[in-house]
Each structure stands twice: as C-alpha cells, then as structure tokens.
Amino acid sequence: MTKVVFLLLFLSTSTGPQYYYKGMWFYNMQECEDRKEHQINKMMMEAEIQGFTDTHIDARCIEMDVKEFKKTLGT
C-alpha cells in the first residue's frame, strides 16, 4: 500500500442548497498544508465567478492508504 494525502475542499452556501467539493492529492502532509490556503482562495474565486454568495469552505488534509493502481482489462 501507498500512503498519500488528500486535500478535500467542500463548499456550501446559505443562499440555496448548493454544495460541491473538489480534492487534490499530495505526497505528504506538509505539502498539503502548505498548498491548502491557496486552494481555498482559488475555490472562493471560482464560487464568486459562478455567482455563489455567503460561502463557507471546509478544507481538510487527510492521510490515506491506497492500493497501487492496476490496469484493468481492455486498457
């Protein structure tokens, strides 16, 4: 198994039932923490462009174990 760090960004608005999330993979926790603020700001700008107001972003760096990726039949 391989350990990776996943940054989960979850945006919610109080003006309507609008929720969406995105995530990014990093090799270690420090890299994730270093990039988190930039990704939050980027997501806020994307939300403003789409007209979302009164937004809240929950961002967490989570360490996970993942199996090695294997090719599937037909690839």
Secondary structure, DSSP 8 states (H G I E B T S, - for coil): -EEEEEEEEEEEESSSS-EEEEEEEESSHHHHHHHHHHHHHHHHHHHHHTT--SEEEEEEEEEEEE------TT-
